[in-house]
């Protein structure tokens, strides 16, 4: 999972969604994520599908959840 995270550029919408979900630490619907980030709903749904395919998020009955920890995100941001 660490290598999959390493491949995501922090400036992308996928990374923003991943960070948002990780720090929210609760299942969220795409529309909630879109509103929280000020992103287009279709963009959020497309990125969530990609993140789900790579195993970084999971789609549950209640919504999407991040499979990463806040530590994983912080290490990605501060790794030289």
PyMOL Python script that loads the backbone (N, CA, C, O; Angstrom):
from pymol import cmd

cmd.read_pdbstr("""\
ATOM      1  N   UNK A   1       0.821  -1.190   0.000  1.00  0.00           N
ATOM      2  CA  UNK A   1       0.000   0.000   0.000  1.00  0.00           C
ATOM      3  C   UNK A   1       0.867   1.256   0.000  1.00  0.00           C
ATOM      4  O   UNK A   1       0.496   2.274  -0.584  1.00  0.00           O
ATOM      5  N   UNK A   2       2.014   1.178   0.655  1.00  0.00           N
ATOM      6  CA  UNK A   2       2.912   2.333   0.733  1.00  0.00           C
ATOM      7  C   UNK A   2       3.386   2.762  -0.651  1.00  0.00           C
ATOM      8  O   UNK A   2       3.486   3.958  -0.926  1.00  0.00           O
ATOM      9  N   UNK A   3       3.681   1.789  -1.535  1.00  0.00           N
ATOM     10  CA  UNK A   3       4.144   2.143  -2.875  1.00  0.00           C
ATOM     11  C   UNK A   3       3.024   2.778  -3.686  1.00  0.00           C
ATOM     12  O   UNK A   3       3.282   3.666  -4.498  1.00  0.00           O
ATOM     13  N   UNK A   4       1.788   2.342  -3.482  1.00  0.00           N
ATOM     14  CA  UNK A   4       0.651   2.943  -4.178  1.00  0.00           C
ATOM     15  C   UNK A   4       0.465   4.390  -3.740  1.00  0.00           C
ATOM     16  O   UNK A   4       0.173   5.261  -4.559  1.00  0.00           O
ATOM     17  N   UNK A   5       0.634   4.639  -2.460  1.00  0.00           N
ATOM     18  CA  UNK A   5       0.533   6.002  -1.944  1.00  0.00           C
ATOM     19  C   UNK A   5       1.670   6.861  -2.488  1.00  0.00           C
ATOM     20  O   UNK A   5       1.465   8.033  -2.804  1.00  0.00           O
ATOM     21  N   UNK A   6       2.853   6.294  -2.599  1.00  0.00           N
ATOM     22  CA  UNK A   6       4.016   7.034  -3.093  1.00  0.00           C
ATOM     23  C   UNK A   6       3.823   7.508  -4.531  1.00  0.00           C
ATOM     24  O   UNK A   6       4.421   8.504  -4.939  1.00  0.00           O
ATOM     25  N   UNK A   7       3.003   6.813  -5.292  1.00  0.00           N
ATOM     26  CA  UNK A   7       2.772   7.161  -6.698  1.00  0.00           C
ATOM     27  C   UNK A   7       1.808   8.332  -6.880  1.00  0.00           C
ATOM     28  O   UNK A   7       1.697   8.872  -7.981  1.00  0.00           O
ATOM     29  N   UNK A   8       1.120   8.725  -5.833  1.00  0.00           N
ATOM     30  CA  UNK A   8       0.127   9.803  -5.946  1.00  0.00           C
ATOM     31  C   UNK A   8       0.770  11.150  -5.645  1.00  0.00           C
ATOM     32  O   UNK A   8       1.365  11.347  -4.586  1.00  0.00           O
ATOM     33  N   UNK A   9       0.641  12.068  -6.589  1.00  0.00           N
ATOM     34  CA  UNK A   9       1.176  13.423  -6.429  1.00  0.00           C
ATOM     35  C   UNK A   9       0.291  14.190  -5.438  1.00  0.00           C
ATOM     36  O   UNK A   9      -0.931  14.209  -5.587  1.00  0.00           O
ATOM     37  N   UNK A  10       0.900  14.820  -4.432  1.00  0.00           N
ATOM     38  CA  UNK A  10       0.116  15.563  -3.432  1.00  0.00           C
ATOM     39  C   UNK A  10      -0.714  16.722  -3.991  1.00  0.00           C
ATOM     40  O   UNK A  10      -1.610  17.217  -3.308  1.00  0.00           O
ATOM     41  N   UNK A  11      -0.431  17.160  -5.217  1.00  0.00           N
ATOM     42  CA  UNK A  11      -1.191  18.275  -5.785  1.00  0.00           C
ATOM     43  C   UNK A  11      -2.460  17.817  -6.514  1.00  0.00           C
ATOM     44  O   UNK A  11      -3.211  18.650  -7.020  1.00  0.00           O
ATOM     45  N   UNK A  12      -2.703  16.515  -6.572  1.00  0.00           N
ATOM     46  CA  UNK A  12      -3.848  15.996  -7.318  1.00  0.00           C
ATOM     47  C   UNK A  12      -5.118  15.936  -6.474  1.00  0.00           C
ATOM     48  O   UNK A  12      -5.073  15.936  -5.243  1.00  0.00           O
ATOM     49  N   UNK A  13      -6.239  15.886  -7.165  1.00  0.00           N
ATOM     50  CA  UNK A  13      -7.518  15.756  -6.461  1.00  0.00           C
ATOM     51  C   UNK A  13      -7.614  14.404  -5.762  1.00  0.00           C
ATOM     52  O   UNK A  13      -8.256  14.298  -4.717  1.00  0.00           O
ATOM     53  N   UNK A  14      -6.990  13.375  -6.318  1.00  0.00           N
ATOM     54  CA  UNK A  14      -7.002  12.048  -5.681  1.00  0.00           C
ATOM     55  C   UNK A  14      -6.355  12.119  -4.298  1.00  0.00           C
ATOM     56  O   UNK A  14      -6.869  11.541  -3.340  1.00  0.00           O
ATOM     57  N   UNK A  15      -5.237  12.822  -4.196  1.00  0.00           N
ATOM     58  CA  UNK A  15      -4.554  12.932  -2.905  1.00  0.00           C
ATOM     59  C   UNK A  15      -5.388  13.752  -1.922  1.00  0.00           C
ATOM     60  O   UNK A  15      -5.477  13.410  -0.743  1.00  0.00           O
ATOM     61  N   UNK A  16      -5.993  14.826  -2.405  1.00  0.00           N
ATOM     62  CA  UNK A  16      -6.843  15.653  -1.536  1.00  0.00           C
ATOM     63  C   UNK A  16      -8.006  14.835  -0.973  1.00  0.00           C
ATOM     64  O   UNK A  16      -8.342  14.944   0.206  1.00  0.00           O
ATOM     65  N   UNK A  17      -8.610  14.021  -1.824  1.00  0.00           N
ATOM     66  CA  UNK A  17      -9.716  13.165  -1.386  1.00  0.00           C
ATOM     67  C   UNK A  17      -9.227  12.156  -0.362  1.00  0.00           C
ATOM     68  O   UNK A  17      -9.884  11.920   0.652  1.00  0.00           O
ATOM     69  N   UNK A  18      -8.079  11.566  -0.627  1.00  0.00           N
ATOM     70  CA  UNK A  18      -7.513  10.571   0.280  1.00  0.00           C
ATOM     71  C   UNK A  18      -7.204  11.178   1.649  1.00  0.00           C
ATOM     72  O   UNK A  18      -7.498  10.572   2.679  1.00  0.00           O
ATOM     73  N   UNK A  19      -6.621  12.353   1.660  1.00  0.00           N
ATOM     74  CA  UNK A  19      -6.320  13.047   2.921  1.00  0.00           C
ATOM     75  C   UNK A  19      -7.617  13.376   3.662  1.00  0.00           C
ATOM     76  O   UNK A  19      -7.723  13.155   4.869  1.00  0.00           O
ATOM     77  N   UNK A  20      -8.583  13.896   2.944  1.00  0.00           N
ATOM     78  CA  UNK A  20      -9.868  14.258   3.553  1.00  0.00           C
ATOM     79  C   UNK A  20     -10.511  13.049   4.224  1.00  0.00           C
ATOM     80  O   UNK A  20     -10.937  13.121   5.377  1.00  0.00           O
ATOM     81  N   UNK A  21     -10.578  11.937   3.493  1.00  0.00           N
ATOM     82  CA  UNK A  21     -11.174  10.718   4.048  1.00  0.00           C
ATOM     83  C   UNK A  21     -10.385  10.184   5.235  1.00  0.00           C
ATOM     84  O   UNK A  21     -10.969   9.738   6.223  1.00  0.00           O
ATOM     85  N   UNK A  22      -9.072  10.227   5.141  1.00  0.00           N
ATOM     86  CA  UNK A  22      -8.224   9.700   6.214  1.00  0.00           C
ATOM     87  C   UNK A  22      -8.422  10.490   7.501  1.00  0.00           C
ATOM     88  O   UNK A  22      -8.552   9.903   8.576  1.00  0.00           O
ATOM     89  N   UNK A  23      -8.446  11.801   7.403  1.00  0.00           N
ATOM     90  CA  UNK A  23      -8.577  12.624   8.601  1.00  0.00           C
ATOM     91  C   UNK A  23     -10.016  12.695   9.117  1.00  0.00           C
ATOM     92  O   UNK A  23     -10.221  12.966  10.300  1.00  0.00           O
ATOM     93  N   UNK A  24     -11.009  12.461   8.272  1.00  0.00           N
ATOM     94  CA  UNK A  24     -12.405  12.416   8.729  1.00  0.00           C
ATOM     95  C   UNK A  24     -12.651  11.151   9.540  1.00  0.00           C
ATOM     96  O   UNK A  24     -13.434  11.161  10.490  1.00  0.00           O
ATOM     97  N   UNK A  25     -11.986  10.063   9.169  1.00  0.00           N
ATOM     98  CA  UNK A  25     -12.050   8.794   9.912  1.00  0.00           C
ATOM     99  C   UNK A  25     -13.479   8.281  10.112  1.00  0.00           C
ATOM    100  O   UNK A  25     -13.827   7.769  11.176  1.00  0.00           O
ATOM    101  N   UNK A  26     -14.293   8.430   9.068  1.00  0.00           N
ATOM    102  CA  UNK A  26     -15.655   7.898   9.087  1.00  0.00           C
ATOM    103  C   UNK A  26     -16.100   7.700   7.638  1.00  0.00           C
ATOM    104  O   UNK A  26     -15.588   8.374   6.744  1.00  0.00           O
ATOM    105  N   UNK A  27     -17.035   6.797   7.393  1.00  0.00           N
ATOM    106  CA  UNK A  27     -17.521   6.602   6.023  1.00  0.00           C
ATOM    107  C   UNK A  27     -18.174   7.876   5.500  1.00  0.00           C
ATOM    108  O   UNK A  27     -18.904   8.557   6.219  1.00  0.00           O
ATOM    109  N   UNK A  28     -17.899   8.182   4.237  1.00  0.00           N
ATOM    110  CA  UNK A  28     -18.469   9.385   3.630  1.00  0.00           C
ATOM    111  C   UNK A  28     -18.931   9.084   2.219  1.00  0.00           C
ATOM    112  O   UNK A  28     -18.293   8.330   1.484  1.00  0.00           O
ATOM    113  N   UNK A  29     -20.050   9.687   1.853  1.00  0.00           N
ATOM    114  CA  UNK A  29     -20.590   9.572   0.501  1.00  0.00           C
ATOM    115  C   UNK A  29     -19.838  10.549  -0.410  1.00  0.00           C
ATOM    116  O   UNK A  29     -19.335  11.570   0.059  1.00  0.00           O
ATOM    117  N   UNK A  30     -19.760  10.237  -1.717  1.00  0.00           N
ATOM    118  CA  UNK A  30     -19.060  11.130  -2.644  1.00  0.00           C
ATOM    119  C   UNK A  30     -19.552  12.576  -2.593  1.00  0.00           C
ATOM    120  O   UNK A  30     -18.747  13.502  -2.682  1.00  0.00           O
ATOM    121  N   UNK A  31     -20.853  12.780  -2.452  1.00  0.00           N
ATOM    122  CA  UNK A  31     -21.392  14.144  -2.411  1.00  0.00           C
ATOM    123  C   UNK A  31     -20.905  14.901  -1.180  1.00  0.00           C
ATOM    124  O   UNK A  31     -20.666  16.106  -1.253  1.00  0.00           O
ATOM    125  N   UNK A  32     -20.755  14.213  -0.058  1.00  0.00           N
ATOM    126  CA  UNK A  32     -20.242  14.846   1.163  1.00  0.00           C
ATOM    127  C   UNK A  32     -18.781  15.257   0.978  1.00  0.00           C
ATOM    128  O   UNK A  32     -18.362  16.328   1.417  1.00  0.00           O
ATOM    129  N   UNK A  33     -18.024  14.393   0.325  1.00  0.00           N
ATOM    130  CA  UNK A  33     -16.610  14.681   0.063  1.00  0.00           C
ATOM    131  C   UNK A  33     -16.500  15.864  -0.894  1.00  0.00           C
ATOM    132  O   UNK A  33     -15.701  16.775  -0.678  1.00  0.00           O
ATOM    133  N   UNK A  34     -17.310  15.842  -1.954  1.00  0.00           N
ATOM    134  CA  UNK A  34     -17.291  16.926  -2.940  1.00  0.00           C
ATOM    135  C   UNK A  34     -17.606  18.269  -2.286  1.00  0.00           C
ATOM    136  O   UNK A  34     -16.930  19.263  -2.549  1.00  0.00           O
ATOM    137  N   UNK A  35     -18.626  18.298  -1.441  1.00  0.00           N
ATOM    138  CA  UNK A  35     -18.988  19.542  -0.751  1.00  0.00           C
ATOM    139  C   UNK A  35     -17.883  19.985   0.201  1.00  0.00           C
ATOM    140  O   UNK A  35     -17.558  21.170   0.268  1.00  0.00           O
ATOM    141  N   UNK A  36     -17.310  19.044   0.932  1.00  0.00           N
ATOM    142  CA  UNK A  36     -16.259  19.369   1.891  1.00  0.00           C
ATOM    143  C   UNK A  36     -15.001  19.915   1.251  1.00  0.00           C
ATOM    144  O   UNK A  36     -14.304  20.746   1.832  1.00  0.00           O
ATOM    145  N   UNK A  37     -14.713  19.437   0.037  1.00  0.00           N
ATOM    146  CA  UNK A  37     -13.494  19.869  -0.656  1.00  0.00           C
ATOM    147  C   UNK A  37     -13.746  20.954  -1.702  1.00  0.00           C
ATOM    148  O   UNK A  37     -12.802  21.549  -2.221  1.00  0.00           O
ATOM    149  N   UNK A  38     -15.007  21.210  -2.008  1.00  0.00           N
ATOM    150  CA  UNK A  38     -15.319  22.171  -3.060  1.00  0.00           C
ATOM    151  C   UNK A  38     -14.955  21.646  -4.435  1.00  0.00           C
ATOM    152  O   UNK A  38     -14.615  22.418  -5.332  1.00  0.00           O
ATOM    153  N   UNK A  39     -15.027  20.333  -4.601  1.00  0.00           N
ATOM    154  CA  UNK A  39     -14.700  19.686  -5.878  1.00  0.00           C
ATOM    155  C   UNK A  39     -15.991  19.292  -6.592  1.00  0.00           C
ATOM    156  O   UNK A  39     -17.054  19.201  -5.977  1.00  0.00           O
ATOM    157  N   UNK A  40     -15.880  19.063  -7.889  1.00  0.00           N
ATOM    158  CA  UNK A  40     -16.990  18.584  -8.689  1.00  0.00           C
ATOM    159  C   UNK A  40     -17.327  17.151  -8.282  1.00  0.00           C
ATOM    160  O   UNK A  40     -16.422  16.342  -8.081  1.00  0.00           O
ATOM    161  N   UNK A  41     -18.597  16.829  -8.159  1.00  0.00           N
ATOM    162  CA  UNK A  41     -19.025  15.493  -7.751  1.00  0.00           C
ATOM    163  C   UNK A  41     -18.541  14.392  -8.674  1.00  0.00           C
ATOM    164  O   UNK A  41     -18.156  13.317  -8.212  1.00  0.00           O
ATOM    165  N   UNK A  42     -18.556  14.652  -9.988  1.00  0.00           N
ATOM    166  CA  UNK A  42     -18.110  13.619 -10.932  1.00  0.00           C
ATOM    167  C   UNK A  42     -16.611  13.368 -10.809  1.00  0.00           C
ATOM    168  O   UNK A  42     -16.152  12.240 -10.987  1.00  0.00           O
ATOM    169  N   UNK A  43     -15.854  14.406 -10.509  1.00  0.00           N
ATOM    170  CA  UNK A  43     -14.412  14.245 -10.292  1.00  0.00           C
ATOM    171  C   UNK A  43     -14.166  13.389  -9.058  1.00  0.00           C
ATOM    172  O   UNK A  43     -13.325  12.491  -9.078  1.00  0.00           O
ATOM    173  N   UNK A  44     -14.892  13.664  -7.998  1.00  0.00           N
ATOM    174  CA  UNK A  44     -14.735  12.905  -6.751  1.00  0.00           C
ATOM    175  C   UNK A  44     -15.082  11.441  -6.977  1.00  0.00           C
ATOM    176  O   UNK A  44     -14.350  10.558  -6.530  1.00  0.00           O
ATOM    177  N   UNK A  45     -16.185  11.172  -7.661  1.00  0.00           N
ATOM    178  CA  UNK A  45     -16.582   9.782  -7.917  1.00  0.00           C
ATOM    179  C   UNK A  45     -15.536   9.051  -8.756  1.00  0.00           C
ATOM    180  O   UNK A  45     -15.228   7.890  -8.486  1.00  0.00           O
ATOM    181  N   UNK A  46     -14.993   9.716  -9.764  1.00  0.00           N
ATOM    182  CA  UNK A  46     -13.973   9.096 -10.615  1.00  0.00           C
ATOM    183  C   UNK A  46     -12.703   8.792  -9.824  1.00  0.00           C
ATOM    184  O   UNK A  46     -12.139   7.706  -9.949  1.00  0.00           O
ATOM    185  N   UNK A  47     -12.252   9.750  -9.008  1.00  0.00           N
ATOM    186  CA  UNK A  47     -11.044   9.527  -8.201  1.00  0.00           C
ATOM    187  C   UNK A  47     -11.268   8.443  -7.156  1.00  0.00           C
ATOM    188  O   UNK A  47     -10.366   7.647  -6.893  1.00  0.00           O
ATOM    189  N   UNK A  48     -12.458   8.399  -6.553  1.00  0.00           N
ATOM    190  CA  UNK A  48     -12.766   7.359  -5.570  1.00  0.00           C
ATOM    191  C   UNK A  48     -12.718   5.974  -6.212  1.00  0.00           C
ATOM    192  O   UNK A  48     -12.234   5.021  -5.602  1.00  0.00           O
ATOM    193  N   UNK A  49     -13.217   5.864  -7.433  1.00  0.00           N
ATOM    194  CA  UNK A  49     -13.176   4.578  -8.143  1.00  0.00           C
ATOM    195  C   UNK A  49     -11.730   4.147  -8.361  1.00  0.00           C
ATOM    196  O   UNK A  49     -11.396   2.975  -8.188  1.00  0.00           O
ATOM    197  N   UNK A  50     -10.867   5.099  -8.741  1.00  0.00           N
ATOM    198  CA  UNK A  50      -9.441   4.795  -8.937  1.00  0.00           C
ATOM    199  C   UNK A  50      -8.782   4.395  -7.618  1.00  0.00           C
ATOM    200  O   UNK A  50      -8.036   3.417  -7.564  1.00  0.00           O
ATOM    201  N   UNK A  51      -9.057   5.145  -6.568  1.00  0.00           N
ATOM    202  CA  UNK A  51      -8.469   4.854  -5.255  1.00  0.00           C
ATOM    203  C   UNK A  51      -8.961   3.517  -4.713  1.00  0.00           C
ATOM    204  O   UNK A  51      -8.214   2.795  -4.052  1.00  0.00           O
ATOM    205  N   UNK A  52     -10.205   3.197  -4.991  1.00  0.00           N
ATOM    206  CA  UNK A  52     -10.762   1.911  -4.568  1.00  0.00           C
ATOM    207  C   UNK A  52     -10.063   0.768  -5.312  1.00  0.00           C
ATOM    208  O   UNK A  52      -9.749  -0.268  -4.727  1.00  0.00           O
ATOM    209  N   UNK A  53      -9.828   0.973  -6.594  1.00  0.00           N
ATOM    210  CA  UNK A  53      -9.171  -0.047  -7.420  1.00  0.00           C
ATOM    211  C   UNK A  53      -7.740  -0.314  -6.946  1.00  0.00           C
ATOM    212  O   UNK A  53      -7.264  -1.447  -7.010  1.00  0.00           O
ATOM    213  N   UNK A  54      -7.063   0.725  -6.474  1.00  0.00           N
ATOM    214  CA  UNK A  54      -5.681   0.562  -6.000  1.00  0.00           C
ATOM    215  C   UNK A  54      -5.607   0.095  -4.554  1.00  0.00           C
ATOM    216  O   UNK A  54      -4.520  -0.183  -4.045  1.00  0.00           O
ATOM    217  N   UNK A  55      -6.758   0.006  -3.888  1.00  0.00           N
ATOM    218  CA  UNK A  55      -6.774  -0.504  -2.520  1.00  0.00           C
ATOM    219  C   UNK A  55      -6.476   0.523  -1.443  1.00  0.00           C
ATOM    220  O   UNK A  55      -6.162   0.159  -0.309  1.00  0.00           O
ATOM    221  N   UNK A  56      -6.572   1.807  -1.785  1.00  0.00           N
ATOM    222  CA  UNK A  56      -6.310   2.854  -0.796  1.00  0.00           C
ATOM    223  C   UNK A  56      -7.572   3.291  -0.059  1.00  0.00           C
ATOM    224  O   UNK A  56      -7.498   3.830   1.045  1.00  0.00           O
ATOM    225  N   UNK A  57      -8.733   3.055  -0.675  1.00  0.00           N
ATOM    226  CA  UNK A  57     -10.013   3.307  -0.013  1.00  0.00           C
ATOM    227  C   UNK A  57     -10.907   2.088  -0.212  1.00  0.00           C
ATOM    228  O   UNK A  57     -10.671   1.257  -1.089  1.00  0.00           O
ATOM    229  N   UNK A  58     -11.933   2.004   0.619  1.00  0.00           N
ATOM    230  CA  UNK A  58     -12.897   0.917   0.507  1.00  0.00           C
ATOM    231  C   UNK A  58     -14.291   1.523   0.426  1.00  0.00           C
ATOM    232  O   UNK A  58     -14.586   2.527   1.076  1.00  0.00           O
ATOM    233  N   UNK A  59     -15.142   0.901  -0.378  1.00  0.00           N
ATOM    234  CA  UNK A  59     -16.519   1.350  -0.531  1.00  0.00           C
ATOM    235  C   UNK A  59     -17.409   0.464   0.335  1.00  0.00           C
ATOM    236  O   UNK A  59     -17.594  -0.716   0.037  1.00  0.00           O
ATOM    237  N   UNK A  60     -17.957   1.031   1.401  1.00  0.00           N
ATOM    238  CA  UNK A  60     -18.836   0.285   2.306  1.00  0.00           C
ATOM    239  C   UNK A  60     -20.282   0.728   2.078  1.00  0.00           C
ATOM    240  O   UNK A  60     -20.536   1.650   1.302  1.00  0.00           O
ATOM    241  N   UNK A  61     -21.211   0.083   2.742  1.00  0.00           N
ATOM    242  CA  UNK A  61     -22.624   0.477   2.634  1.00  0.00           C
ATOM    243  C   UNK A  61     -22.860   1.899   3.127  1.00  0.00           C
ATOM    244  O   UNK A  61     -23.764   2.581   2.644  1.00  0.00           O
ATOM    245  N   UNK A  62     -22.056   2.349   4.081  1.00  0.00           N
ATOM    246  CA  UNK A  62     -22.216   3.692   4.655  1.00  0.00           C
ATOM    247  C   UNK A  62     -21.487   4.763   3.848  1.00  0.00           C
ATOM    248  O   UNK A  62     -21.771   5.950   4.009  1.00  0.00           O
ATOM    249  N   UNK A  63     -20.565   4.370   2.995  1.00  0.00           N
ATOM    250  CA  UNK A  63     -19.782   5.315   2.208  1.00  0.00           C
ATOM    251  C   UNK A  63     -18.352   4.843   2.060  1.00  0.00           C
ATOM    252  O   UNK A  63     -18.018   3.707   2.398  1.00  0.00           O
ATOM    253  N   UNK A  64     -17.522   5.721   1.554  1.00  0.00           N
ATOM    254  CA  UNK A  64     -16.108   5.393   1.348  1.00  0.00           C
ATOM    255  C   UNK A  64     -15.310   5.651   2.620  1.00  0.00           C
ATOM    256  O   UNK A  64     -15.575   6.602   3.355  1.00  0.00           O
ATOM    257  N   UNK A  65     -14.327   4.786   2.867  1.00  0.00           N
ATOM    258  CA  UNK A  65     -13.411   4.960   3.994  1.00  0.00           C
ATOM    259  C   UNK A  65     -11.984   4.804   3.490  1.00  0.00           C
ATOM    260  O   UNK A  65     -11.718   4.028   2.572  1.00  0.00           O
ATOM    261  N   UNK A  66     -11.080   5.540   4.094  1.00  0.00           N
ATOM    262  CA  UNK A  66      -9.663   5.417   3.772  1.00  0.00           C
ATOM    263  C   UNK A  66      -9.095   4.201   4.485  1.00  0.00           C
ATOM    264  O   UNK A  66      -9.448   3.920   5.630  1.00  0.00           O
ATOM    265  N   UNK A  67      -8.219   3.488   3.807  1.00  0.00           N
ATOM    266  CA  UNK A  67      -7.540   2.348   4.416  1.00  0.00           C
ATOM    267  C   UNK A  67      -6.162   2.746   4.936  1.00  0.00           C
ATOM    268  O   UNK A  67      -5.372   1.895   5.345  1.00  0.00           O
ATOM    269  N   UNK A  68      -5.882   4.049   4.914  1.00  0.00           N
ATOM    270  CA  UNK A  68      -4.614   4.579   5.405  1.00  0.00           C
ATOM    271  C   UNK A  68      -4.804   5.184   6.792  1.00  0.00           C
ATOM    272  O   UNK A  68      -5.926   5.415   7.243  1.00  0.00           O
ATOM    273  N   UNK A  69      -3.696   5.429   7.444  1.00  0.00           N
ATOM    274  CA  UNK A  69      -3.724   6.125   8.729  1.00  0.00           C
ATOM    275  C   UNK A  69      -3.231   7.552   8.527  1.00  0.00           C
ATOM    276  O   UNK A  69      -2.631   7.872   7.501  1.00  0.00           O
ATOM    277  N   UNK A  70      -3.485   8.392   9.496  1.00  0.00           N
ATOM    278  CA  UNK A  70      -2.969   9.761   9.417  1.00  0.00           C
ATOM    279  C   UNK A  70      -1.441   9.739   9.375  1.00  0.00           C
ATOM    280  O   UNK A  70      -0.824  10.607   8.757  1.00  0.00           O
ATOM    281  N   UNK A  71      -0.836   8.761  10.023  1.00  0.00           N
ATOM    282  CA  UNK A  71       0.623   8.620  10.001  1.00  0.00           C
ATOM    283  C   UNK A  71       1.116   8.390   8.572  1.00  0.00           C
ATOM    284  O   UNK A  71       2.121   8.973   8.164  1.00  0.00           O
ATOM    285  N   UNK A  72       0.415   7.543   7.808  1.00  0.00           N
ATOM    286  CA  UNK A  72       0.792   7.283   6.410  1.00  0.00           C
ATOM    287  C   UNK A  72       0.801   8.579   5.605  1.00  0.00           C
ATOM    288  O   UNK A  72       1.720   8.828   4.824  1.00  0.00           O
ATOM    289  N   UNK A  73      -0.219   9.394   5.798  1.00  0.00           N
ATOM    290  CA  UNK A  73      -0.332  10.661   5.066  1.00  0.00           C
ATOM    291  C   UNK A  73       0.794  11.607   5.471  1.00  0.00           C
ATOM    292  O   UNK A  73       1.442  12.208   4.614  1.00  0.00           O
ATOM    293  N   UNK A  74       1.025  11.738   6.766  1.00  0.00           N
ATOM    294  CA  UNK A  74       2.082  12.638   7.237  1.00  0.00           C
ATOM    295  C   UNK A  74       3.451  12.203   6.736  1.00  0.00           C
ATOM    296  O   UNK A  74       4.269  13.045   6.365  1.00  0.00           O
ATOM    297  N   UNK A  75       3.711  10.914   6.719  1.00  0.00           N
ATOM    298  CA  UNK A  75       4.997  10.417   6.222  1.00  0.00           C
ATOM    299  C   UNK A  75       5.150  10.705   4.733  1.00  0.00           C
ATOM    300  O   UNK A  75       6.253  11.001   4.275  1.00  0.00           O
ATOM    301  N   UNK A  76       4.067  10.622   3.976  1.00  0.00           N
ATOM    302  CA  UNK A  76       4.093  10.944   2.549  1.00  0.00           C
ATOM    303  C   UNK A  76       4.462  12.415   2.360  1.00  0.00           C
ATOM    304  O   UNK A  76       5.249  12.751   1.475  1.00  0.00           O
ATOM    305  N   UNK A  77       3.900  13.280   3.181  1.00  0.00           N
ATOM    306  CA  UNK A  77       4.140  14.715   3.039  1.00  0.00           C
ATOM    307  C   UNK A  77       5.536  15.136   3.488  1.00  0.00           C
ATOM    308  O   UNK A  77       6.103  16.079   2.937  1.00  0.00           O
ATOM    309  N   UNK A  78       6.088  14.451   4.473  1.00  0.00           N
ATOM    310  CA  UNK A  78       7.366  14.881   5.040  1.00  0.00           C
ATOM    311  C   UNK A  78       8.547  14.011   4.671  1.00  0.00           C
ATOM    312  O   UNK A  78       9.656  14.230   5.158  1.00  0.00           O
ATOM    313  N   UNK A  79       8.323  13.020   3.810  1.00  0.00           N
ATOM    314  CA  UNK A  79       9.417  12.151   3.384  1.00  0.00           C
ATOM    315  C   UNK A  79      10.292  12.910   2.389  1.00  0.00           C
ATOM    316  O   UNK A  79       9.784  13.483   1.426  1.00  0.00           O
ATOM    317  N   UNK A  80      11.615  12.915   2.620  1.00  0.00           N
ATOM    318  CA  UNK A  80      12.508  13.668   1.712  1.00  0.00           C
ATOM    319  C   UNK A  80      12.588  13.068   0.330  1.00  0.00           C
ATOM    320  O   UNK A  80      13.294  13.591  -0.531  1.00  0.00           O
TER     321      UNK A  80
END
""", "prot")
cmd.dss("prot")
cmd.show_as("cartoon", "prot")
cmd.util.cbc("prot")
cmd.orient("prot")
